[in-house]
Amino acid sequence: MNKNLPVIITLFICLVIGSSCNDNKDDGSRGFMSTATIIGDTTNGFNCYLDGGGLVISYDKNLADAERGYFSFYYNEEDWETSTNGEKFINNAHVVTWSKYEVIHPISQEEANDTNVAENCQLPSLLGIGYGYRGYFDLHAGFSTFNSITGEKIQGKISLVYDPQEQTQDSLKLQLYYNPNTPDDWSKTQTDYETVSCDISSLVNLQQWKDSVTIVVKSGDKEKHHTKISKNDFLKPGKH
């Protein structure tokens, strides 16, 4: 048997597809996906602050109505720049929105009592909590209901309530109330799972927080739902 036959076959395949097997030139294009906080406008551009660290600047107009979400970022190697304080960032990236998160704001126990948020509430299914970054933390659960007959979808009402008297320097305690708000005439439904973000920046002065804070979310079940956040991450980007 000809020992060079495998090499000959490989070279033949390369010729058939019209390119050289050694011609793997890098055109410099890059891409990744991340959860991010968006701050800016269509005139000056949008600063996309990535969870976990990093900054991407974009001028895509589709970001005008986005505050938090999960995005795809596309850029070229030459788009890397260095700021005056020595931090590297990506400039002029193209951004595609995969999922835009609704943003909720915690309310005090007094406000909750005045608005009766606890009425008609139930446990959301498969509740999970993401890490806290830059003034936000995320909640994942079955927060919406899908009408299997008509194709309509409705999101339930989500409230996070805090009692100022329950807080300690190393823990932020929140009570979750979820009202599915499903119309009575929806006879055949399915639960739809999604992510919402909680803006906790208003609570930065609620307590003399320690460097590391545990966020505890009570939902009425026996499972403990919690995540970690640094004291600095109570602040949104650009706030000091």
N, C-alpha and C positions, 0 to 999 in steps of 0.2 A: 504494500500500500504506500502511496505517495505521502510522506510525512508532512509535506508542505500544503497538502490539500485543504486543511482547515483555514490556513492563512489566505489561500487563494479564494476560497468561498467568502471569507470576510471582506476581502478587498472588492470582490465582485458585487456583494450586497451594497457596499458603500457607493460604488459607481452607479448602481441601479437607482438608488434614491437621490442621486444627483448632488451629493455632497461628500466631502472628505471626512473620514472618521476622526481625523486629527484637527478638523476645523471647528473648534468649539470656542469661538470668540465671544468674550463677555461684552455686551453692549452697554453695561453700566446700570441697567434698570433693576430696581429692587422693589420689594413689597412685603408688607406684614399686616397683621390684624391686631387690634388692641382696643380695650375699653379706654375712653378718654373723656375729659371735661373740655368743653368748647367755650371760649371767650373771645369776642371780637365782633366785627361787622363787615359788610361787603365792601366798604370803602377802604378800611385799613387792613383788612385780612383777618383771619381767624387763628388764634393760638390754640392748638390742640395739645392739652397737657395729658400725657399718657399715665395711666395707673402704674405705679411702681417706679416712675421717673422717666424723663425725656420730654422733649418739646418738638412739635411739628407745626410749621406755619403753612397755611393754605389759603387760597383765594376762591375756593369753590363756593358758589352762591347757595348750593343746597345745604350748607351748614348754618344758614341764617336762622333757622328755627330749631336748632339742636343745642341742647345744654349738656346732656350726658348720653352716651350710647356706645355701641360696638361698631367699629369702623375698619375699613381697609385703607391702607396708606400706600400710595405708589409714588416713587421718586427715582432720581438718578444719582449715581455716586457723586457727581459734581454739585448736587444740591446741599451737601453738608457744608455748614458754615460755623464760624466761631464768634460768639458774642463778645462784647467789650470786657466782660468779667471772666472770659475764658471758657464758657460753657458751649459745648457743641450742640447744634440743632439742625433740623432738616428744613430747608426753605422752599416754598413754592411746590408743595406736594399736591398730588391729585388724591382726593378723599372720596370714598364711596361709603354711604351709610348702610349698614346691614341691619341694625336695630337701634331705634331711637327710644331712650328710656323716659318714661314719665317721671317727673321729679315731685316728691312730696315733702312737706315740711312738718316737723314735729310740733304738737300743740301741748299746752299745759293741761293739767288735770282739771283746772277751773274752766278752761275753754271747752274741754271735752264734756264736762257736765252740762254746760250751757247749751250745747248743740246735740246732746243725746247720741254720741257716736257709737255707744255700745248696743244700740237697738238693732235687732235682726242680724246679729253678727254670728259668724261661724269660723271654724279653723280652716285656713287655706291649706290645700294639699301640697305635700312635698316642699315645705318651707326650708329655704337655705339662705345663708348670709355670706356675702363676699367681704373681702378686706376693705378697710376704710382708707381713702386717699383724698387729699386736697379738698376737704369740706364735705365729702359725701361717703356713704357706704351703700351697698346694693342689697336688695332683697330679691330672691328668686322663689317663685311659687305659682300655683294655679290661681292667678288673680283675675282671669277673664273666663267668660262662659260663651261657648259657641253654639249657635242654633243649627242643629244638623239638618233641619228642614229648609230653612230660608237662607242659610249661609251668613246670617248676621252674627256679629260678635259684640259683646258688651263687657266693659271692664267694671269690676266691683269697686266699691269705695274703700280706700285703704287709709287708715289713720294710725299714727304713732303718737302715743301720749306719754308725757313725762310728769312725774311728781317732783317738784324741786326739793321736797323734804327727804326723798329717798336716795338722792344722789350722794356718792362719795368721791373722794379725789381720784380714785383709780377705777371707778366703774360708772358708766352711763346706763341707766336702766330705763327701758322703754316698753310700753305695753302696746301690742299690735291689735287693732280691731279691723276686721274684714267683713264687709257686707257685700255679698255677691250681686245684689241689686238685679236679680234675674226677673224678668217680667212673668207674671202668673200664667200667661197663655203660651209660654215656651214649654212644650211637652217632651221634646227630644233634644237633649243637650249633651255637650262634651266640655270638659275642662280644658282651658287653653293656658299654657305655661309661658311666663314672661318675666322680665326683670324690671324692677322700678328702683329708682335711686332716692335716698333720703338725704336732704340738705341739712346738715347739722351745724352749719356755720353760725347760726343764731345762738347756739348753746356754748359758744367759746368762753363766755364769762359766767356761765351758770355755776361753775365750781372752780376752785383753784386746782386744775387738773395736774396730775403727775405726768411724767414724761411718757408713760405708756398707760393707756386707758382701755379697759375691756367694755365693749358695748354689749349689753345683755338685752335681748328682745324676748319678752314674754308673750306667748300667743294663746295660752290657755291649755296647752297640752303638757305632758310630763317631760318632754325633751327640752334641754337647754340649748338655746340658739344664741351664739355669741361670736364676736370677732374682735380683733385688736385694732387699735388706731393710736398713732402718736399724738401728743399734745399739739404739735405743729400742724397736724392734718385736720384740725378743726377749722383751719383757715382755708378759704378758697385761694386759687392762684392770684397773685398780685395784691393780696391783702396781708397787712402786717400788724 
